[in-house]
């Protein structure tokens, strides 16, 4: 699984970082960002789904790897 943030949708609510700080960072202006290549480590899938489900702008995008 990989996680991304659509920068065109992100409004800087910070819920992704609050819910899954191991998967997300905040930039200097408070907008979310994904460090590295966005690969979700084993055991963090539920946190990634929770962050995506709680983003009011639907800016957190999850993709399943084949």
VMD Tcl script that builds the backbone (N, CA, C; Angstrom):
set m [mol new atoms 198]
animate dup $m
set s [atomselect $m all]
$s set {name element resname resid chain x y z} {
  {N N UNK 1 A 0.856 -1.174 0.000}
  {CA C UNK 1 A 0.000 0.000 0.000}
  {C C UNK 1 A 0.902 1.239 0.000}
  {N N UNK 2 A 0.460 2.241 -0.739}
  {CA C UNK 2 A 1.146 3.530 -0.752}
  {C C UNK 2 A 0.146 4.622 -0.407}
  {N N UNK 3 A 0.656 5.700 0.160}
  {CA C UNK 3 A -0.171 6.831 0.523}
  {C C UNK 3 A 0.411 8.084 -0.127}
  {N N UNK 4 A -0.487 8.958 -0.566}
  {CA C UNK 4 A -0.111 10.234 -1.162}
  {C C UNK 4 A -1.044 11.304 -0.639}
  {N N UNK 5 A -0.622 12.538 -0.771}
  {CA C UNK 5 A -1.505 13.668 -0.475}
  {C C UNK 5 A -1.629 14.490 -1.743}
  {N N UNK 6 A -2.861 14.746 -2.142}
  {CA C UNK 6 A -3.124 15.604 -3.295}
  {C C UNK 6 A -2.954 17.051 -2.840}
  {N N UNK 7 A -1.875 17.717 -3.256}
  {CA C UNK 7 A -1.621 19.078 -2.777}
  {C C UNK 7 A -2.669 20.093 -3.230}
  {N N UNK 8 A -3.389 19.781 -4.294}
  {CA C UNK 8 A -4.449 20.665 -4.753}
  {C C UNK 8 A -5.686 20.630 -3.874}
  {N N UNK 9 A -5.824 19.565 -3.104}
  {CA C UNK 9 A -6.980 19.422 -2.218}
  {C C UNK 9 A -6.661 19.728 -0.762}
  {N N UNK 10 A -5.424 19.484 -0.340}
  {CA C UNK 10 A -5.051 19.643 1.068}
  {C C UNK 10 A -5.256 21.088 1.510}
  {N N UNK 11 A -5.969 21.245 2.625}
  {CA C UNK 11 A -6.232 22.571 3.185}
  {C C UNK 11 A -5.514 22.784 4.516}
  {N N UNK 12 A -4.674 21.825 4.915}
  {CA C UNK 12 A -3.863 21.987 6.108}
  {C C UNK 12 A -4.577 21.735 7.420}
  {N N UNK 13 A -5.600 20.887 7.423}
  {CA C UNK 13 A -6.303 20.572 8.668}
  {C C UNK 13 A -5.421 19.793 9.636}
  {N N UNK 14 A -4.493 19.002 9.121}
  {CA C UNK 14 A -3.545 18.273 9.953}
  {C C UNK 14 A -4.059 16.983 10.547}
  {N N UNK 15 A -5.220 16.545 10.149}
  {CA C UNK 15 A -5.779 15.318 10.720}
  {C C UNK 15 A -4.939 14.101 10.361}
  {N N UNK 16 A -4.389 14.074 9.153}
  {CA C UNK 16 A -3.567 12.927 8.756}
  {C C UNK 16 A -2.376 12.784 9.702}
  {N N UNK 17 A -1.710 13.875 9.971}
  {CA C UNK 17 A -0.552 13.848 10.870}
  {C C UNK 17 A -0.974 13.507 12.294}
  {N N UNK 18 A -2.090 14.037 12.742}
  {CA C UNK 18 A -2.562 13.741 14.097}
  {C C UNK 18 A -2.900 12.262 14.273}
  {N N UNK 19 A -3.502 11.660 13.246}
  {CA C UNK 19 A -3.948 10.276 13.335}
  {C C UNK 19 A -2.855 9.261 12.999}
  {N N UNK 20 A -1.913 9.648 12.167}
  {CA C UNK 20 A -0.859 8.726 11.739}
  {C C UNK 20 A 0.473 9.474 11.604}
  {N N UNK 21 A 1.032 9.933 12.721}
  {CA C UNK 21 A 2.264 10.730 12.647}
  {C C UNK 21 A 3.454 9.964 12.075}
  {N N UNK 22 A 3.391 8.652 12.078}
  {CA C UNK 22 A 4.472 7.875 11.486}
  {C C UNK 22 A 4.425 7.835 9.970}
  {N N UNK 23 A 3.302 8.241 9.394}
  {CA C UNK 23 A 3.129 8.193 7.939}
  {C C UNK 23 A 3.132 9.570 7.290}
  {N N UNK 24 A 2.860 10.614 8.087}
  {CA C UNK 24 A 2.708 11.956 7.534}
  {C C UNK 24 A 3.565 12.957 8.295}
  {N N UNK 25 A 3.940 14.005 7.608}
  {CA C UNK 25 A 4.635 15.133 8.208}
  {C C UNK 25 A 3.848 16.384 7.846}
  {N N UNK 26 A 4.192 17.478 8.491}
  {CA C UNK 26 A 3.612 18.773 8.133}
  {C C UNK 26 A 4.728 19.674 7.627}
  {N N UNK 27 A 4.421 20.445 6.590}
  {CA C UNK 27 A 5.422 21.389 6.108}
  {C C UNK 27 A 5.399 22.644 6.972}
  {N N UNK 28 A 6.178 23.640 6.608}
  {CA C UNK 28 A 6.293 24.865 7.410}
  {C C UNK 28 A 4.985 25.640 7.521}
  {N N UNK 29 A 4.061 25.396 6.606}
  {CA C UNK 29 A 2.787 26.108 6.615}
  {C C UNK 29 A 1.649 25.246 7.172}
  {N N UNK 30 A 1.969 24.050 7.645}
  {CA C UNK 30 A 0.968 23.189 8.249}
  {C C UNK 30 A 0.262 22.235 7.298}
  {N N UNK 31 A 0.687 22.216 6.044}
  {CA C UNK 31 A 0.085 21.303 5.078}
  {C C UNK 31 A 0.745 19.936 5.202}
  {N N UNK 32 A -0.041 18.895 4.990}
  {CA C UNK 32 A 0.476 17.538 5.093}
  {C C UNK 32 A 1.385 17.190 3.936}
  {N N UNK 33 A 2.319 16.293 4.243}
  {CA C UNK 33 A 3.165 15.738 3.195}
  {C C UNK 33 A 3.559 14.339 3.606}
  {N N UNK 34 A 3.934 13.551 2.614}
  {CA C UNK 34 A 4.313 12.167 2.834}
  {C C UNK 34 A 5.823 12.062 2.632}
  {N N UNK 35 A 6.544 11.623 3.657}
  {CA C UNK 35 A 7.988 11.473 3.485}
  {C C UNK 35 A 8.316 10.251 2.626}
  {N N UNK 36 A 9.439 10.289 1.976}
  {CA C UNK 36 A 9.890 9.150 1.172}
  {C C UNK 36 A 8.989 8.867 -0.004}
  {N N UNK 37 A 8.851 7.584 -0.315}
  {CA C UNK 37 A 8.064 7.195 -1.494}
  {C C UNK 37 A 6.607 6.903 -1.171}
  {N N UNK 38 A 6.217 7.071 0.094}
  {CA C UNK 38 A 4.828 6.862 0.487}
  {C C UNK 38 A 4.455 5.436 0.799}
  {N N UNK 39 A 5.437 4.531 0.781}
  {CA C UNK 39 A 5.146 3.133 1.100}
  {C C UNK 39 A 4.722 3.034 2.568}
  {N N UNK 40 A 3.608 2.364 2.801}
  {CA C UNK 40 A 3.088 2.186 4.157}
  {C C UNK 40 A 3.751 0.945 4.756}
  {N N UNK 41 A 4.457 1.102 5.869}
  {CA C UNK 41 A 5.112 -0.059 6.483}
  {C C UNK 41 A 4.094 -1.084 6.978}
  {N N UNK 42 A 4.494 -2.342 7.038}
  {CA C UNK 42 A 3.597 -3.378 7.566}
  {C C UNK 42 A 3.109 -2.994 8.961}
  {N N UNK 43 A 1.832 -3.194 9.172}
  {CA C UNK 43 A 1.232 -2.868 10.458}
  {C C UNK 43 A 0.680 -1.458 10.543}
  {N N UNK 44 A 0.936 -0.622 9.550}
  {CA C UNK 44 A 0.447 0.759 9.547}
  {C C UNK 44 A -0.707 0.981 8.576}
  {N N UNK 45 A -1.186 -0.087 7.961}
  {CA C UNK 45 A -2.252 0.037 6.965}
  {C C UNK 45 A -3.528 0.637 7.559}
  {N N UNK 46 A -3.895 0.190 8.766}
  {CA C UNK 46 A -5.113 0.707 9.392}
  {C C UNK 46 A -4.984 2.199 9.688}
  {N N UNK 47 A -3.815 2.636 10.120}
  {CA C UNK 47 A -3.586 4.059 10.386}
  {C C UNK 47 A -3.705 4.868 9.095}
  {N N UNK 48 A -3.211 4.323 7.992}
  {CA C UNK 48 A -3.315 5.006 6.701}
  {C C UNK 48 A -4.783 5.124 6.280}
  {N N UNK 49 A -5.542 4.047 6.465}
  {CA C UNK 49 A -6.973 4.085 6.121}
  {C C UNK 49 A -7.734 5.076 7.006}
  {N N UNK 50 A -7.395 5.108 8.276}
  {CA C UNK 50 A -8.040 6.035 9.200}
  {C C UNK 50 A -7.759 7.485 8.795}
  {N N UNK 51 A -6.525 7.777 8.446}
  {CA C UNK 51 A -6.171 9.127 8.012}
  {C C UNK 51 A -6.929 9.513 6.739}
  {N N UNK 52 A -7.006 8.580 5.795}
  {CA C UNK 52 A -7.719 8.861 4.540}
  {C C UNK 52 A -9.206 9.098 4.807}
  {N N UNK 53 A -9.788 8.286 5.667}
  {CA C UNK 53 A -11.221 8.406 5.955}
  {C C UNK 53 A -11.562 9.688 6.708}
  {N N UNK 54 A -10.600 10.248 7.425}
  {CA C UNK 54 A -10.856 11.429 8.237}
  {C C UNK 54 A -10.401 12.734 7.602}
  {N N UNK 55 A -9.873 12.685 6.405}
  {CA C UNK 55 A -9.478 13.914 5.719}
  {C C UNK 55 A -10.734 14.583 5.158}
  {N N UNK 56 A -11.063 15.786 5.650}
  {CA C UNK 56 A -12.296 16.435 5.182}
  {C C UNK 56 A -12.251 16.832 3.714}
  {N N UNK 57 A -11.066 16.977 3.165}
  {CA C UNK 57 A -10.935 17.367 1.754}
  {C C UNK 57 A -10.698 16.172 0.834}
  {N N UNK 58 A -10.611 14.967 1.417}
  {CA C UNK 58 A -10.314 13.736 0.667}
  {C C UNK 58 A -8.994 13.876 -0.099}
  {N N UNK 59 A -8.019 14.527 0.541}
  {CA C UNK 59 A -6.718 14.747 -0.082}
  {C C UNK 59 A -5.776 13.566 0.099}
  {N N UNK 60 A -6.052 12.704 1.077}
  {CA C UNK 60 A -5.211 11.533 1.314}
  {C C UNK 60 A -5.672 10.413 0.391}
  {N N UNK 61 A -4.748 9.951 -0.445}
  {CA C UNK 61 A -5.068 8.952 -1.455}
  {C C UNK 61 A -4.260 7.685 -1.176}
  {N N UNK 62 A -4.951 6.557 -1.089}
  {CA C UNK 62 A -4.302 5.271 -0.875}
  {C C UNK 62 A -4.343 4.474 -2.171}
  {N N UNK 63 A -3.248 3.798 -2.450}
  {CA C UNK 63 A -3.209 2.899 -3.612}
  {C C UNK 63 A -2.681 1.557 -3.144}
  {N N UNK 64 A -3.300 0.514 -3.607}
  {CA C UNK 64 A -2.854 -0.855 -3.297}
  {C C UNK 64 A -1.807 -1.242 -4.327}
  {N N UNK 65 A -0.713 -1.796 -3.837}
  {CA C UNK 65 A 0.330 -2.261 -4.741}
  {C C UNK 65 A -0.042 -3.644 -5.264}
  {N N UNK 66 A 0.261 -3.888 -6.509}
  {CA C UNK 66 A -0.061 -5.174 -7.128}
  {C C UNK 66 A 0.919 -6.254 -6.729}
}
mol reanalyze $m
mol bondsrecalc $m
mol representation Tube
mol addrep $m
